[in-house]
């Protein structure tokens, strides 16, 4: 099992939902860390442990955006089989992600309601018809 630590791999002070309103946002964490690590473990048939402990704390919007995008790009079924969330210090975060964010974002995915992107990102991975594809799937509405 591979591990991502938000503290070690990203920031000790995670921000808010989007790059346009916060440094170290959930959007940034997803695009710079979580998407690539998930893709690597998915290809190897491994599980990914995401460790939320030991940061200064979280806004629920950070977690919703990061894990919601994961659901949108890889589907609820795939993520549930492939991701373990560790939140010993704040167990309610794990519960919120798995019982609320996952369900809401799967519904958005099914309705084809695209995630909001607030800055340009490098191409990221998405599972389409059981095949991993890499592209810039969405752009900010003000991007040229």
DSSP file (Angstrom, degrees, kcal/mol; ACC not computed):
  #  RESIDUE AA STRUCTURE BP1 BP2  ACC     N-H-->O    O-->H-N    N-H-->O    O-->H-N    TCO  KAPPA ALPHA  PHI   PSI    X-CA   Y-CA   Z-CA
    1    1 A X              0   0    0      0, 0.0     2,-0.2     0, 0.0    47,-0.2   0.000 360.0 360.0 360.0 130.5    0.0    0.0    0.0
    2    2 A X  E     -a   48   0A   0     45,-2.0    47,-3.4    35,-0.1     2,-0.4  -0.601 360.0-146.6 -87.7 153.4    1.3    3.4   -1.0
    3    3 A X  E     -a   49   0A   0     -2,-0.2     2,-0.5    45,-0.2    47,-0.2  -0.972  14.0-167.0-127.5 138.2    0.8    6.4    1.3
    4    4 A X  E     -a   50   0A   0     45,-3.0    47,-3.6    -2,-0.4     2,-0.5  -0.987   9.7-162.5-113.3 130.7    0.2   10.1    0.8
    5    5 A X  E  >  -a   51   0A   0     -2,-0.5     4,-3.3    45,-0.2     5,-0.4  -0.971  11.9-153.1-109.6 121.0    0.6   12.3    3.8
    6    6 A X  H  >>S+     0   0    0     45,-2.3     5,-2.1    -2,-0.5     4,-1.4   0.923  98.6  50.3 -57.7 -41.9   -1.0   15.7    3.4
    7    7 A X  H  45S+     0   0    0     46,-0.4    -1,-0.2    44,-0.4     6,-0.1   0.948 120.8  31.0 -59.8 -52.3    1.5   17.1    5.9
    8    8 A X  H  45S+     0   0    0      1,-0.2    -2,-0.2     3,-0.1    -1,-0.2   0.841 127.8  38.0 -80.2 -35.0    4.6   15.6    4.3
    9    9 A X  H  <5S+     0   0    0     -4,-3.3    -3,-0.2     2,-0.1    -1,-0.2   0.501 134.1   2.9 -98.1  -4.9    3.6   15.6    0.6
   10   10 A X  T  <5S-     0   0    0     -4,-1.4     2,-0.3    -5,-0.4    -3,-0.2   0.437 109.8 -34.1-143.1 -74.2    1.7   18.9    0.4
   11   11 A X      < -     0   0    0     -5,-2.1     3,-0.3     1,-0.1    -2,-0.1  -0.989  24.4-138.1-162.7 149.5    1.3   21.4    3.4
   12   12 A X  S    S+     0   0    0     -2,-0.3    44,-3.2     1,-0.2     2,-0.3   0.603 107.4  47.6 -83.6 -12.5    0.9   21.6    7.1
   13   13 A X  S    S-     0   0    0     42,-0.2    -1,-0.2    43,-0.1    45,-0.1  -0.663  80.7-163.9-127.9  76.9   -1.7   24.3    6.6
   14   14 A X        -     0   0    0     43,-0.4    11,-0.2    -3,-0.3    10,-0.1  -0.306  13.7-148.4 -60.1 144.2   -4.2   23.1    3.9
   15   15 A X        -     0   0    0      9,-3.9    44,-0.7     1,-0.2    47,-0.3   0.329  24.8 -63.8 -92.6-140.9   -6.3   25.9    2.5
   16   16 A X        -     0   0    0      7,-0.3    10,-2.4     2,-0.2    11,-0.3  -0.036  63.3 -71.1 -99.4-159.2   -9.8   26.2    1.2
   17   17 A X  S    S+     0   0    0      8,-0.2    10,-2.2     9,-0.2     2,-0.3   0.956 102.2  32.9 -66.1 -57.4  -11.6   24.7   -1.8
   18   18 A X    >>  -     0   0    0      8,-0.2     3,-1.2     7,-0.1     4,-1.0  -0.693  68.4-124.5-115.7 156.4  -10.2   26.4   -4.9
   19   19 A X  T 34 S+     0   0    0     -2,-0.3     3,-0.2     1,-0.2    -1,-0.1   0.791 107.7  65.0 -61.4 -30.9   -6.9   27.9   -6.1
   20   20 A X  T 34 S+     0   0    0      1,-0.2    -1,-0.2    99,-0.0     3,-0.1   0.685 113.7  29.5 -70.9 -17.0   -8.6   31.2   -6.8
   21   21 A X  T <4 S+     0   0    0     -3,-1.2     2,-0.3     1,-0.3    -1,-0.2   0.475 124.0  25.6-119.6  -5.1   -9.4   31.8   -3.2
   22   22 A X    ><  -     0   0    0     -4,-1.0     3,-0.6    -3,-0.2    -1,-0.3  -0.978  64.7-121.6-162.0 140.4   -6.6   30.1   -1.2
   23   23 A X  T 3  S+     0   0    0     -2,-0.3    -7,-0.3     1,-0.2    -8,-0.0  -0.519 102.3  22.3 -72.0 154.4   -3.1   28.8   -1.3
   24   24 A X  T 3  S+     0   0    0     -2,-0.2    -9,-3.9    -9,-0.1    -1,-0.2   0.892  93.5 174.5  53.4  46.2   -2.7   25.1   -0.7
   25   25 A X    <>  -     0   0    0     -3,-0.6     4,-2.6   -11,-0.2    -8,-0.2  -0.239  47.9-109.6 -78.8 166.7   -6.3   24.5   -1.8
   26   26 A X  H  > S+     0   0    0    -10,-2.4     4,-2.4     2,-0.2    -8,-0.2   0.865 121.3  55.3 -61.4 -37.8   -8.1   21.2   -2.2
   27   27 A X  H  > S+     0   0    0    -10,-2.2     4,-2.3   -11,-0.3    -1,-0.2   0.928 109.8  45.6 -60.1 -46.4   -8.0   21.8   -6.0
   28   28 A X  H  > S+     0   0    0      2,-0.2     4,-2.9     1,-0.2     5,-0.4   0.918 111.4  51.8 -65.1 -44.3   -4.2   22.2   -5.9
   29   29 A X  H  X>S+     0   0    0     -4,-2.6     4,-2.1     1,-0.2     5,-2.0   0.918 111.2  48.7 -58.2 -44.1   -3.7   19.1   -3.7
   30   30 A X  I  <>S+     0   0    0     -4,-2.4     5,-2.7     3,-0.2     6,-0.3   0.953 117.3  39.5 -60.7 -49.8   -5.8   17.1   -6.1
   31   31 A X  I  <5S+     0   0    0     -4,-2.3    -2,-0.2     1,-0.2    -1,-0.2   0.806 123.6  37.5 -75.6 -30.0   -4.0   18.2   -9.2
   32   32 A X  I  <5S+     0   0    0     -4,-2.9    -1,-0.2    -5,-0.2    -3,-0.2   0.732 136.3   1.4 -94.0 -23.3   -0.4   18.3   -7.8
   33   33 A X  I  X5S+     0   0    0     -4,-2.1     4,-2.1    -5,-0.4     5,-0.2   0.691 121.0  49.0-128.0 -61.8   -0.5   15.2   -5.6
   34   34 A X  I  ><S+     0   0    0     -5,-2.0     4,-2.6     1,-0.2     5,-0.2   0.869 106.7  52.2 -64.9 -44.0   -3.6   13.0   -5.3
   35   35 A X  H  ><S+     0   0    0     -5,-2.7     4,-2.2    -6,-0.3    -1,-0.2   0.935 114.2  42.2 -60.2 -48.1   -4.4   12.5   -9.0
   36   36 A X  H  > S+     0   0    0     -6,-0.3     4,-2.2     2,-0.2    -1,-0.2   0.909 115.7  48.2 -67.5 -43.0   -1.0   11.3  -10.0
   37   37 A X  H  X S+     0   0    0     -4,-2.1     4,-2.2     2,-0.2     5,-0.2   0.902 112.0  50.1 -65.9 -39.5   -0.5    9.1   -6.9
   38   38 A X  H  X S+     0   0    0     -4,-2.6     4,-2.8    -5,-0.2    -2,-0.2   0.931 109.6  51.1 -63.4 -44.0   -3.9    7.5   -7.3
   39   39 A X  H  X S+     0   0    0     -4,-2.2     4,-2.4    -5,-0.2    -2,-0.2   0.912 109.6  51.0 -58.7 -44.0   -3.2    6.8  -11.0
   40   40 A X  H  X S+     0   0    0     -4,-2.2     4,-1.2     1,-0.2    -1,-0.2   0.919 114.3  42.1 -61.7 -45.1    0.2    5.1  -10.1
   41   41 A X  H  X>S+     0   0    0     -4,-2.2     5,-2.7     2,-0.2     4,-0.6   0.877 111.9  55.2 -72.3 -35.8   -1.4    2.8   -7.5
   42   42 A X  H ><5S+     0   0    0     -4,-2.8     3,-1.1     1,-0.2    -2,-0.2   0.929 106.8  50.8 -60.6 -45.3   -4.4    2.1   -9.7
   43   43 A X  H 3<5S+     0   0    0     -4,-2.4    -1,-0.2     1,-0.3    -2,-0.2   0.837 113.4  45.5 -61.9 -32.8   -2.1    0.9  -12.5
   44   44 A X  H 3<5S-     0   0    0     -4,-1.2    -1,-0.3    -5,-0.2    -2,-0.2   0.473 112.2-118.4 -89.4  -2.7   -0.3   -1.4  -10.0
   45   45 A X  T <<5S+     0   0    0     -3,-1.1    -3,-0.2    -4,-0.6     2,-0.2   0.769  70.3 135.2  70.1  25.1   -3.5   -2.7   -8.5
   46   46 A X      < -     0   0    0     -5,-2.7     2,-0.3    -6,-0.2    -1,-0.2  -0.547  56.0-113.2-100.2 167.3   -2.4   -1.3   -5.1
   47   47 A X        -     0   0    0     -2,-0.2   -45,-2.0    -3,-0.1     2,-0.5  -0.706  22.4-139.3 -95.1 154.0   -4.3    0.6   -2.5
   48   48 A X  E     -ab   2  83A   0     34,-2.9    36,-2.8    -2,-0.3     2,-0.6  -0.968   8.2-156.2-115.7 124.1   -3.6    4.2   -1.7
   49   49 A X  E     -ab   3  84A   0    -47,-3.4   -45,-3.0    -2,-0.5     2,-0.6  -0.885   5.3-160.8 -97.9 124.2   -3.6    5.4    2.0
   50   50 A X  E     -ab   4  85A   0     34,-2.9    36,-2.9    -2,-0.6     2,-0.7  -0.928   7.3-155.3-108.3 113.6   -4.2    9.1    2.3
   51   51 A X  E     +ab   5  86A   0    -47,-3.6   -45,-2.3    -2,-0.6   -44,-0.4  -0.793  18.1 175.7 -94.2 114.6   -3.1   10.3    5.8
   52   52 A X    >   +     0   0    0     34,-3.1     3,-0.7    -2,-0.7    35,-0.2   0.509  43.7 113.7 -92.8  -6.8   -4.9   13.5    6.9
   53   53 A X  T 3   +     0   0    0     33,-0.4   -46,-0.4     1,-0.2     3,-0.1  -0.198  62.1  25.8 -73.5 157.7   -3.3   13.6   10.4
   54   54 A X  T 3  S+     0   0    0      1,-0.2    -1,-0.2   -48,-0.1     2,-0.1   0.517  82.8 120.3  74.6  13.1   -0.9   16.1   11.9
   55   55 A X  S <  S-     0   0    0     -3,-0.7    -1,-0.2     1,-0.1   -42,-0.2  -0.383  81.8 -99.7 -88.2 179.9   -1.7   19.2    9.8
   56   56 A X  S    S-     0   0    0    -44,-3.2     2,-0.2     1,-0.3   -43,-0.1   0.538  80.7 -81.6 -75.9  -6.5   -3.0   22.4   11.4
   57   57 A X        -     0   0    0    -45,-0.2   -43,-0.4    -5,-0.2     2,-0.3  -0.669  45.6 -97.0 128.5 176.2   -6.6   21.4   10.4
   58   58 A X        -     0   0    0     -2,-0.2     2,-0.4    -3,-0.1   -42,-0.1  -0.959   9.3-135.9-134.0 146.9   -8.9   21.3    7.4
   59   59 A X    >>  -     0   0    0    -44,-0.7     4,-1.3    -2,-0.3     3,-0.9  -0.839  32.0-126.5 -87.7 140.4  -11.7   23.3    5.9
   60   60 A X  H 3> S+     0   0    0     -2,-0.4     4,-2.6     1,-0.3     5,-0.2   0.832 109.5  62.7 -58.8 -29.9  -14.4   20.8    4.8
   61   61 A X  H 3> S+     0   0    0      2,-0.2     4,-2.3     1,-0.2    -1,-0.3   0.848  98.0  55.4 -65.5 -33.9  -14.2   22.5    1.4
   62   62 A X  H <> S+     0   0    0     -3,-0.9     4,-2.4   -47,-0.3     5,-0.2   0.959 113.0  41.0 -60.2 -51.2  -10.6   21.4    1.0
   63   63 A X  H  X S+     0   0    0     -4,-1.3     4,-2.4     1,-0.2     5,-0.5   0.899 114.0  52.5 -66.6 -41.6  -11.4   17.7    1.6
   64   64 A X  H  X S+     0   0    0     -4,-2.6     4,-2.0     1,-0.2     5,-0.2   0.921 112.9  44.7 -60.5 -44.6  -14.6   17.8   -0.5
   65   65 A X  H  X S+     0   0    0     -4,-2.3     4,-2.1    -5,-0.2    -2,-0.2   0.934 115.6  45.6 -67.2 -46.8  -12.8   19.3   -3.5
   66   66 A X  H  X S+     0   0    0     -4,-2.4     4,-1.2    -5,-0.2    -2,-0.2   0.961 122.9  33.3 -63.5 -52.9   -9.8   17.0   -3.3
   67   67 A X  H  X S+     0   0    0     -4,-2.4     4,-1.9    -5,-0.2    -1,-0.2   0.806 115.2  58.8 -77.4 -28.4  -11.7   13.7   -2.8
   68   68 A X  H  X S+     0   0    0     -4,-2.0     4,-2.7    -5,-0.5    -1,-0.2   0.918 104.6  50.1 -64.2 -43.7  -14.7   14.8   -4.9
   69   69 A X  H  X S+     0   0    0     -4,-2.1     4,-2.5    -5,-0.2    -1,-0.2   0.868 107.1  56.0 -61.8 -35.5  -12.5   15.3   -7.9
   70   70 A X  H  X S+     0   0    0     -4,-1.2     4,-2.0     2,-0.2     5,-0.3   0.928 109.4  45.5 -61.6 -44.8  -11.0   11.9   -7.4
   71   71 A X  H  X S+     0   0    0     -4,-1.9     4,-2.6     1,-0.2    -2,-0.2   0.926 112.2  52.0 -61.9 -45.1  -14.6   10.4   -7.5
   72   72 A X  H  < S+     0   0    0     -4,-2.7    -2,-0.2     1,-0.2    -1,-0.2   0.905 116.5  38.6 -60.3 -41.9  -15.4   12.5  -10.6
   73   73 A X  H  < S+     0   0    0     -4,-2.5    54,-3.1    -5,-0.2    -1,-0.2   0.739 132.8  21.6 -83.3 -23.0  -12.3   11.3  -12.5
   74   74 A X  H  < S-     0   0    0     -4,-2.0     4,-0.4    -5,-0.2    -3,-0.2   0.491 104.9-112.6-126.7  -4.2  -12.2    7.6  -11.3
   75   75 A X     X  -     0   0    0     -4,-2.6     4,-2.2    -5,-0.3     5,-0.2   0.323  26.3 -93.1  80.6 151.4  -15.8    6.7  -10.2
   76   76 A X  H  > S+     0   0    0      1,-0.2     4,-2.8     2,-0.2     5,-0.2   0.912 121.6  53.2 -60.0 -47.3  -17.1    5.9   -6.7
   77   77 A X  H  > S+     0   0    0      1,-0.2     4,-1.5     2,-0.2    -1,-0.2   0.914 111.4  45.2 -59.1 -45.3  -16.7    2.1   -7.1
   78   78 A X  H  > S+     0   0    0     -4,-0.4     4,-1.3     2,-0.2    -1,-0.2   0.924 115.1  47.0 -66.0 -44.8  -13.0    2.4   -8.1
   79   79 A X  H  X S+     0   0    0     -4,-2.2     4,-2.1     1,-0.2     3,-0.4   0.917 108.9  54.0 -65.6 -43.4  -12.1    4.9   -5.4
   80   80 A X  H  < S+     0   0    0     -4,-2.8    -1,-0.2     1,-0.2    -2,-0.2   0.863 113.7  43.1 -60.1 -34.9  -13.9    2.9   -2.7
   81   81 A X  H  < S+     0   0    0     -4,-1.5    -1,-0.2    -5,-0.2    -2,-0.2   0.730 123.2  37.1 -78.4 -22.8  -11.9   -0.2   -3.6
   82   82 A X  H  < S+     0   0    0     -4,-1.3   -34,-2.9    -3,-0.4     2,-0.4   0.525 103.4  67.7-114.3  -8.3   -8.6    1.6   -3.9
   83   83 A X  E  <  -b   48   0A   0     -4,-2.1     2,-0.4   -36,-0.2   -34,-0.2  -0.950  47.2-173.1-124.3 136.1   -8.4    4.4   -1.3
   84   84 A X  E     -b   49   0A   0    -36,-2.8   -34,-2.9    -2,-0.4     2,-0.5  -0.993  15.8-150.5-120.2 131.3   -8.1    4.2    2.5
   85   85 A X  E     -b   50   0A   0     -2,-0.4     2,-0.6   -36,-0.2   -34,-0.2  -0.889   4.7-159.0-105.2 130.9   -8.4    7.5    4.4
   86   86 A X  E     +b   51   0A   0    -36,-2.9   -34,-3.1    -2,-0.5   -33,-0.4  -0.944  28.0 149.4-110.4 120.7   -6.6    7.8    7.7
   87   87 A X        +     0   0    0     -2,-0.6     7,-0.2   -36,-0.2     6,-0.2  -0.472   4.1 154.9-147.3  68.4   -7.8   10.5   10.1
   88   88 A X  S >  S+     0   0    0      1,-0.2     3,-0.5     2,-0.1    -1,-0.1   0.860  76.9  49.8 -67.0 -36.0   -7.2    9.3   13.6
   89   89 A X  T 3  S+     0   0    0      1,-0.3     2,-0.2    -3,-0.1    -1,-0.2   0.845 128.5  20.1 -73.0 -33.7   -7.1   12.8   15.1
   90   90 A X  T >>  +     0   0    0      1,-0.1     3,-2.2     2,-0.0     4,-0.6  -0.633  68.1 175.1-136.0  74.4  -10.3   13.9   13.5
   91   91 A X  H <> S+     0   0    0     -3,-0.5     4,-1.8     1,-0.3     3,-0.3   0.743  74.0  71.8 -57.9 -23.7  -12.3   10.8   12.5
   92   92 A X  H 3> S+     0   0    0      1,-0.2     4,-2.6     2,-0.2    -1,-0.3   0.779  89.0  62.2 -64.6 -24.3  -15.3   12.9   11.4
   93   93 A X  H <> S+     0   0    0     -3,-2.2     4,-2.5     2,-0.2    -1,-0.2   0.935 103.8  47.1 -66.0 -43.9  -13.3   14.0    8.3
   94   94 A X  H  X S+     0   0    0     -4,-0.6     4,-2.6    -3,-0.3     5,-0.3   0.929 113.5  48.8 -60.8 -44.8  -13.1   10.4    7.1
   95   95 A X  H  X S+     0   0    0     -4,-1.8     4,-2.6     1,-0.2     5,-0.4   0.911 110.9  50.0 -62.8 -43.1  -16.8    9.9    7.7
   96   96 A X  H  X>S+     0   0    0     -4,-2.6     4,-2.1     2,-0.2     5,-1.9   0.929 113.1  46.7 -61.4 -45.1  -17.7   13.2    5.9
   97   97 A X  I  <>S+     0   0    0     -4,-2.5     5,-2.9     3,-0.2     6,-0.2   0.956 118.8  39.1 -62.0 -51.1  -15.6   12.3    2.9
   98   98 A X  I  <5S+     0   0    0     -4,-2.6    -2,-0.2    -5,-0.2    -1,-0.2   0.828 125.8  34.1 -73.0 -32.9  -16.9    8.7    2.6
   99   99 A X  I  <5S+     0   0    0     -4,-2.6    -1,-0.2    -5,-0.3    -3,-0.2   0.698 134.2  16.3 -98.8 -20.1  -20.6    9.4    3.4
  100  100 A X  I  X5S+     0   0    0     -4,-2.1     4,-2.7    -5,-0.4     5,-0.3   0.757 124.9  41.2-115.6 -62.1  -21.2   12.8    2.0
  101  101 A X  I  ><S+     0   0    0     -5,-1.9     4,-2.9     1,-0.2     5,-0.3   0.930 115.3  50.7 -59.2 -48.3  -18.5   14.0   -0.5
  102  102 A X  H  ><S+     0   0    0     -5,-2.9     4,-2.0    -6,-0.3    -1,-0.2   0.930 114.3  44.0 -55.2 -47.9  -18.2   10.6   -2.3
  103  103 A X  H  > S+     0   0    0     -6,-0.2     4,-1.8     2,-0.2    -1,-0.2   0.921 115.4  47.1 -66.2 -45.3  -22.0   10.3   -2.8
  104  104 A X  H  X S+     0   0    0     -4,-2.7     4,-2.0     1,-0.2    -1,-0.2   0.904 114.1  46.8 -65.2 -41.5  -22.5   13.9   -3.9
  105  105 A X  H  X S+     0   0    0     -4,-2.9     4,-2.5    -5,-0.3    -1,-0.2   0.832 108.1  55.3 -73.8 -30.5  -19.6   13.8   -6.4
  106  106 A X  H  X S+     0   0    0     -4,-2.0     4,-2.5    -5,-0.3    -1,-0.2   0.904 108.6  49.9 -64.4 -39.3  -20.7   10.5   -7.8
  107  107 A X  H  X S+     0   0    0     -4,-1.8     4,-1.9     2,-0.2    -2,-0.2   0.915 110.6  49.1 -63.9 -42.9  -24.1   12.1   -8.5
  108  108 A X  H  <>S+     0   0    0     -4,-2.0     5,-2.8     2,-0.2     4,-0.4   0.911 110.7  51.2 -61.2 -41.9  -22.3   15.0  -10.2
  109  109 A X  H ><5S+     0   0    0     -4,-2.5     3,-1.3     1,-0.2    -2,-0.2   0.930 109.5  49.4 -61.6 -46.0  -20.2   12.6  -12.3
  110  110 A X  H 3<5S+     0   0    0     -4,-2.5    -1,-0.2     1,-0.3    -2,-0.2   0.840 112.7  47.3 -63.6 -33.1  -23.3   10.7  -13.4
  111  111 A X  T 3<5S-     0   0    0     -4,-1.9    -1,-0.3    -5,-0.2    -2,-0.2   0.429 112.6-121.8 -86.6   0.7  -25.1   14.0  -14.3
  112  112 A X  T < 5 +     0   0    0     -3,-1.3     2,-1.0    -4,-0.4    -3,-0.2   0.850  53.7 160.3  60.1  37.2  -21.9   15.1  -16.2
  113  113 A X      < -     0   0    0     -5,-2.8    -1,-0.2    -6,-0.1    -2,-0.1  -0.789  36.4-137.1 -89.5  98.6  -21.6   18.3  -14.0
  114  114 A X        -     0   0    0     -2,-1.0     3,-0.0    -3,-0.1    -5,-0.0  -0.164  16.6-104.8 -61.7 145.3  -18.0   19.1  -14.5
  115  115 A X        -     0   0    0      1,-0.1     2,-0.5   -46,-0.1    -1,-0.1  -0.304  37.1-108.2 -63.1 153.1  -15.8   20.2  -11.6
  116  116 A X        -     0   0    0     22,-0.0     2,-0.5    24,-0.0    24,-0.1  -0.747  31.9-164.1 -85.9 128.6  -14.9   23.9  -11.4
  117  117 A X        -     0   0    0     -2,-0.5    24,-0.4    22,-0.3    22,-0.1  -0.959  10.3-176.8-114.0 129.4  -11.3   24.6  -12.2
  118  118 A X        +     0   0    0     -2,-0.5     2,-0.3    22,-0.2    -1,-0.1   0.448  67.1  25.1-110.9  -0.5  -10.0   28.0  -11.2
  119  119 A X  S    S-     0   0    0     24,-0.0     2,-0.3  -100,-0.0    -1,-0.1  -0.971  92.2 -86.5-150.9 162.6   -6.5   27.9  -12.6
  120  120 A X        -     0   0    0     -2,-0.3     2,-0.3    19,-0.1    19,-0.1  -0.563  47.2-168.5 -74.0 135.1   -4.7   26.2  -15.4
  121  121 A X        -     0   0    0     17,-0.3     3,-0.1    -2,-0.3    17,-0.0  -0.861  27.7-101.4-120.3 155.0   -3.3   22.7  -14.4
  122  122 A X        -     0   0    0     -2,-0.3    13,-0.1     1,-0.2    -1,-0.1  -0.320  65.8 -71.4 -61.1 157.9   -1.0   20.3  -16.1
  123  123 A X        -     0   0    0     13,-0.1     2,-0.3    11,-0.1    13,-0.3  -0.246  59.9-163.0 -53.7 142.1   -2.8   17.4  -17.8
  124  124 A X  E     -C  135   0B   0     11,-2.7    11,-2.1    -3,-0.1     2,-0.2  -0.819  18.0 -96.5-128.2 169.1   -4.3   15.0  -15.3
  125  125 A X  E     +C  134   0B   0     -2,-0.3     2,-0.3     9,-0.2     9,-0.2  -0.569  33.6 175.2 -93.6 147.1   -5.7   11.5  -15.4
  126  126 A X  E     -C  133   0B   0      7,-2.3     7,-2.8    -2,-0.2     2,-0.7  -0.988  30.5-124.5-144.9 144.2   -9.2   10.3  -15.8
  127  127 A X  E     +C  132   0B   0    -54,-3.1     2,-0.5    -2,-0.3     5,-0.2  -0.832  32.8 177.5 -93.4 116.1  -10.7    6.8  -16.1
  128  128 A X  E >  S-C  131   0B   0      3,-3.1     3,-1.4    -2,-0.7    -2,-0.0  -0.977  70.6 -18.2-125.2 119.2  -12.8    6.6  -19.3
  129  129 A X  T 3  S-     0   0    0     -2,-0.5    -1,-0.2     1,-0.3     3,-0.1   0.913 127.8 -54.1  50.1  47.6  -14.4    3.3  -20.3
  130  130 A X  T 3  S+     0   0    0      1,-0.2     2,-0.4    -3,-0.1    -1,-0.3   0.671 118.8 111.4  62.4  20.6  -11.9    1.5  -18.0
  131  131 A X  E <   -C  128   0B   0     -3,-1.4    -3,-3.1     2,-0.0     2,-0.4  -0.989  68.5-126.6-125.3 131.9   -8.9    3.1  -19.7
  132  132 A X  E     +C  127   0B   0     -2,-0.4     2,-0.4    -5,-0.2    -5,-0.2  -0.616  33.5 179.4 -75.6 127.9   -6.7    5.8  -18.1
  133  133 A X  E     -C  126   0B   0     -7,-2.8    -7,-2.3    -2,-0.4     2,-0.5  -0.961  17.1-146.8-129.5 149.0   -6.4    8.9  -20.2
  134  134 A X  E     +C  125   0B   0     -2,-0.4     2,-0.3    -9,-0.2    -9,-0.2  -0.962  37.6 121.4-120.6 131.5   -4.5   12.1  -19.6
  135  135 A X  E     -C  124   0B   0    -11,-2.1   -11,-2.7    -2,-0.5     2,-1.0  -0.966  69.4 -89.9-165.5 171.3   -5.7   15.5  -20.7
  136  136 A X        -     0   0    0     -2,-0.3   -13,-0.1   -13,-0.3     3,-0.1  -0.881  48.1-179.2 -91.6 100.9   -6.6   19.0  -19.5
  137  137 A X        +     0   0    0     -2,-1.0     2,-0.3     1,-0.2    -1,-0.2   0.827  60.2  15.2 -79.4 -33.5  -10.2   18.1  -19.0
  138  138 A X        -     0   0    0     -3,-0.1     2,-0.3   -17,-0.0   -17,-0.3  -0.972  63.8-159.4-138.8 154.0  -11.5   21.5  -17.8
  139  139 A X        -     0   0    0     -2,-0.3   -22,-0.3   -19,-0.1   -19,-0.1  -0.915  36.8 -89.5-127.1 156.5  -10.1   25.0  -17.9
  140  140 A X    >   -     0   0    0     -2,-0.3     3,-1.8     1,-0.1   -22,-0.2  -0.354  37.4-119.9 -61.5 148.4  -11.0   28.1  -15.9
  141  141 A X  T 3  S+     0   0    0    -24,-0.4    -1,-0.1     1,-0.3   -23,-0.1   0.743 114.4  49.8 -65.0 -21.3  -13.8   30.1  -17.4
  142  142 A X  T 3  S+     0   0    0    -24,-0.0    -1,-0.3     2,-0.0     2,-0.1   0.370  86.8 116.4 -96.9   5.8  -11.4   33.1  -17.7
  143  143 A X    <         0   0    0     -3,-1.8    -4,-0.1     1,-0.1   -24,-0.0  -0.414 360.0 360.0 -74.8 148.5   -8.5   31.1  -19.3
  144  144 A X              0   0    0     -2,-0.1    -1,-0.1     0, 0.0    -3,-0.0   0.414 360.0 360.0 -93.2 360.0   -7.4   32.0  -22.8
